[in-house]
Amino acid sequence: MAAASTEESTNISSNTNGEPYEARWGFSLEEIFKVAVDQYKKGKEDICFSYDDKLHAVAYWRQATRGKWDESKTQDVGYFDVIGNDRKKAWQALGDMSQEDAKRKFVDLLLSRVPALSHMLEDMKKEREEKERMELEKREAAAKEEERLKQLREQEQRRKREEEERCQALEAERARLQQAALLSQQQQQQQQSHQQTVSVVDTKTQLETPAVHPSEETDGTGVEDLSKYAISQLSAAEFISEMQKDPDACIVVGRGECVTVRVPTRADGSALYWEFATENYDIGFGLSFEWAYQPTASNAENGVNVSPKAASPDAATRVDPLLPVLRRNSHEQVIAGRHKFPGAGVYLLQFDNSYSMVRSKTLYYRVYYTK
């Protein structure tokens, strides 16, 4: 009976279409075997198995989970245990069948006797496919969302760059307009002679005419250029070093600035001498004479007009240019000159740095009266 059942089971297995479980349901043999065993345990009372089917099912299950029958590892059954002895014989009959083949035989047997198992596997296949489809859609949606966010980030970065470039352009234009306005203002100030006035101090000192013999030739205004005679007999560096001892002898002419030093004439003097030098860079210099200067009570003592602001001459004030404002190489040599008093008034020593928007100029100077 057992042999006949074995042959029947073999025929059952061989009657299947041989399609791999993985291709048919998308599950491995191990997964299908576990489902079949679970189905057998839950519904074995309702499954229409013959006695031989049950013997083969148990034999396949033992061969699949324990391997080949081994007497040393198997509990002996009693002589009168008919079912136990039949199951033993069915297991022994499987011989050297591999555990994988035993699993396949068990599944084939369950599929041939329990049609619901096939439907269950079909439903499980659809459920898995649906789950995989949903996972795929979820991944695709996540990828699309990531791409959308990436595009938004790129758009935001591009917008920020454009905004920064626009702000930089506006700032550059604003700076250009401010620079143009500053230059225009400085030009107007220069044209209108709105210049800073610096008072001369320590002018009580009187010197005799220097021991040089310049040419009596002038430029037609009575101004004599004495730079080449070096009144103080000092180089520019030596002159600056000497003047640094007197803090009142130094003026810083700012960038784009024009400074005027006002030196009044004196009744006990006959001519004005001046000397100046600058550190590192040249500076513009010119000389004018303001007529009809009326000395104040303080001037009567020292002959100096001390005024913190630029003079605002009225319509009657006459100013004659004596030297045009030209750039002088005062950083290379001491610039010196002399002019005989044309009358009572104020000399305007003009130091011009309006052409330089980058550097301030440090100026060292002194003036002399001669009797």
VENKA-V731454 format. One record per residue. N is the residue number from 1. PSI is psi as a letter, one per 40 degrees, with the letter a starting at -180 (999 if undefined). OMEGA is omega in radians with two decimals (NA if undefined). NEAR is the number of other C-alpha atoms within 12 Angstrom. Layout:
n;psi;omega;near
N;PSI;OMEGA;NEAR
N;PSI;OMEGA;NEAR
This chain:
n;psi;omega;near
1;d;3.13;17
2;d;-3.13;27
3;d;3.13;20
4;d;3.13;17
5;d;3.12;26
6;d;3.14;29
7;d;3.13;19
8;d;3.14;22
9;d;3.11;36
10;d;3.12;25
11;d;3.11;16
12;d;-3.13;25
13;d;-3.10;26
14;e;3.13;17
15;e;3.09;16
16;i;-3.08;19
17;e;3.06;11
18;e;-3.14;15
19;h;-3.13;16
20;i;3.14;16
21;d;-3.11;26
22;d;-3.12;16
23;d;-3.06;13
24;d;-3.08;19
25;e;3.14;25
26;e;3.10;23
27;i;3.06;23
28;i;3.11;21
29;d;-3.11;29
30;d;-3.14;23
31;d;-3.13;21
32;d;3.11;34
33;d;-3.14;34
34;d;3.10;24
35;d;-3.13;26
36;d;3.13;37
37;d;-3.14;31
38;d;3.12;18
39;d;3.14;27
40;d;-3.10;30
41;d;-3.09;18
42;d;-3.01;13
43;f;-3.08;18
44;d;3.12;21
45;d;-3.10;12
46;e;-3.12;14
47;h;-3.12;24
48;g;3.10;18
49;h;2.97;23
50;i;3.14;20
51;d;3.13;19
52;d;3.10;26
53;d;3.14;37
54;d;3.11;32
55;d;-3.13;35
56;d;3.14;43
57;d;3.13;41
58;d;-3.12;37
59;d;3.12;40
60;d;-3.12;45
61;d;-3.14;39
62;d;3.13;31
63;d;-3.10;33
64;d;-3.05;32
65;d;-3.07;22
66;e;-3.09;21
67;a;-3.10;25
68;i;3.14;29
69;h;3.14;30
70;h;-3.07;18
71;d;-3.09;13
72;e;-3.09;8
73;e;-3.07;10
74;h;3.12;16
75;h;-3.11;12
76;i;3.13;16
77;i;-3.10;16
78;i;-3.08;12
79;d;-3.08;11
80;e;3.10;10
81;g;-3.04;12
82;d;-3.10;13
83;d;3.14;19
84;d;-3.14;21
85;d;3.10;20
86;d;3.12;28
87;d;3.11;31
88;d;-3.13;32
89;d;3.13;26
90;d;3.12;35
91;d;-3.14;35
92;d;-3.10;28
93;d;3.13;24
94;e;3.05;35
95;b;-3.05;21
96;f;3.11;18
97;h;-3.12;24
98;i;-3.14;21
99;d;3.11;26
100;d;3.10;25
101;d;3.12;26
102;d;3.09;35
103;d;-3.13;37
104;d;3.11;38
105;d;3.13;41
106;d;-3.14;42
107;d;3.13;42
108;d;3.14;39
109;d;-3.13;44
110;d;-3.13;40
111;d;-3.12;33
112;d;-3.09;28
113;d;-3.08;28
114;g;3.13;26
115;d;-3.12;19
116;d;-3.14;20
117;d;3.12;30
118;d;3.10;25
119;d;3.12;15
120;d;3.12;20
121;d;3.08;31
122;d;3.12;21
123;d;3.12;16
124;d;3.11;21
125;d;3.13;25
126;d;3.13;19
127;d;3.13;17
128;d;3.13;18
129;d;3.12;17
130;d;3.11;15
131;d;3.12;14
132;d;3.11;15
133;d;3.13;16
134;d;3.09;16
135;d;3.13;14
136;d;3.11;15
137;d;3.13;15
138;d;3.12;15
139;d;3.13;14
140;d;3.11;14
141;d;3.11;15
142;d;3.12;16
143;d;3.11;14
144;d;3.11;14
145;d;3.10;15
146;d;3.10;14
147;d;3.11;14
148;d;3.12;14
149;d;3.10;14
150;d;3.12;15
151;d;3.10;15
152;d;3.11;14
153;d;3.13;14
154;d;3.10;14
155;d;3.13;15
156;d;3.10;14
157;d;3.11;14
158;d;3.12;14
159;d;3.13;15
160;d;3.12;15
161;d;3.14;14
162;d;3.12;14
163;d;3.10;16
164;d;3.12;15
165;d;3.12;14
166;d;3.12;14
167;d;3.12;15
168;d;3.11;16
169;d;3.10;14
170;d;3.14;15
171;d;3.12;16
172;d;3.12;15
173;d;3.10;14
174;d;3.12;14
175;d;3.12;15
176;d;3.13;15
177;d;3.09;15
178;d;3.12;15
179;d;3.12;17
180;d;3.12;15
181;d;3.13;15
182;d;3.12;19
183;d;3.12;21
184;d;3.12;16
185;d;-3.14;20
186;d;3.09;26
187;d;3.11;22
188;d;3.11;18
189;d;-3.14;22
190;d;-3.14;25
191;d;-3.10;13
192;e;3.11;13
193;f;3.04;25
194;g;-3.01;22
195;i;3.09;33
196;h;3.13;30
197;h;3.11;29
198;h;-3.12;31
199;i;3.10;33
200;h;3.13;35
201;i;3.11;27
202;f;3.12;22
203;e;3.07;31
204;d;-3.11;21
205;h;3.11;18
206;h;3.11;23
207;i;3.01;22
208;i;3.10;17
209;h;-3.10;22
210;i;-3.08;25
211;f;3.04;13
212;i;-3.09;17
213;g;3.14;15
214;i;3.11;21
215;i;3.11;16
216;e;3.14;16
217;h;3.11;15
218;a;-3.14;18
219;e;-3.14;16
220;e;3.12;13
221;e;-3.11;21
222;e;-3.14;24
223;h;3.12;33
224;h;3.08;29
225;h;-3.08;31
226;e;-3.06;30
227;d;-3.07;30
228;e;3.13;22
229;e;3.09;24
230;g;-3.07;28
231;d;-3.10;33
232;e;-3.12;34
233;f;-3.12;22
234;i;2.99;24
235;i;3.14;26
236;d;-3.13;33
237;d;3.14;23
238;d;3.12;23
239;d;3.13;34
240;d;3.13;34
241;d;3.13;21
242;d;-3.10;22
243;d;-3.13;29
244;e;3.09;22
245;d;-3.12;14
246;h;-3.10;17
247;d;3.14;18
248;e;-3.11;19
249;e;-3.08;31
250;h;3.06;29
251;h;3.02;33
252;h;3.13;28
253;h;-3.03;37
254;i;3.11;24
255;h;3.12;22
256;e;-3.04;31
257;i;3.08;36
258;h;-3.07;40
259;h;3.11;39
260;h;3.06;38
261;h;-3.12;42
262;h;-3.13;36
263;h;-3.13;42
264;i;3.03;45
265;i;3.13;42
266;i;-3.12;34
267;d;-3.11;23
268;e;3.12;20
269;i;-3.13;28
270;d;-3.10;24
271;i;3.11;33
272;h;3.02;41
273;i;3.07;40
274;i;3.07;42
275;i;3.04;37
276;i;3.07;47
277;i;-3.14;44
278;i;3.12;41
279;h;2.91;32
280;d;-3.03;19
281;i;-3.14;24
282;i;3.12;31
283;i;3.07;41
284;i;3.14;35
285;h;3.04;38
286;i;-3.08;31
287;h;3.06;38
288;i;3.12;33
289;h;-3.14;37
290;h;-3.08;31
291;i;3.04;26
292;f;3.09;22
293;h;3.13;29
294;h;-3.12;23
295;i;3.10;23
296;i;3.14;16
297;d;3.14;12
298;d;3.14;14
299;d;-3.10;26
300;d;-3.12;17
301;d;-3.04;16
302;e;3.07;26
303;f;-3.08;34
304;h;3.04;34
305;h;3.13;35
306;h;-3.08;26
307;h;-3.12;22
308;e;-3.07;15
309;i;3.09;18
310;h;3.14;23
311;i;3.10;25
312;g;-3.07;18
313;i;3.11;18
314;a;-3.05;12
315;d;-3.10;9
316;e;-3.09;11
317;h;3.14;17
318;h;3.13;19
319;h;3.11;23
320;h;3.04;20
321;h;3.12;22
322;d;3.08;30
323;h;3.08;30
324;i;3.12;22
325;h;3.13;25
326;i;3.11;19
327;h;-3.09;23
328;i;3.13;28
329;f;-3.07;22
330;e;3.07;33
331;e;3.14;27
332;d;3.14;24
333;i;3.07;32
334;h;3.09;37
335;h;-3.07;42
336;i;3.11;40
337;i;-3.12;39
338;i;3.05;39
339;h;3.12;37
340;h;-3.12;29
341;h;3.05;31
342;e;-3.11;26
343;a;3.12;23
344;h;3.13;25
345;a;-3.09;31
346;h;3.02;38
347;h;3.10;45
348;h;3.09;41
349;h;-3.02;43
350;h;3.10;40
351;h;-2.93;46
352;h;3.03;40
353;f;-3.08;38
354;e;-3.12;35
355;e;-3.10;26
356;h;3.09;22
357;e;-3.02;20
358;d;-2.97;14
359;i;2.88;20
360;i;-3.13;27
361;h;3.08;33
362;h;-3.02;30
363;h;3.03;42
364;h;-3.05;36
365;i;2.93;41
366;i;3.13;40
367;i;-3.12;39
368;i;2.93;37
369;i;3.01;35
370;i;3.11;26
371;999;NA;20
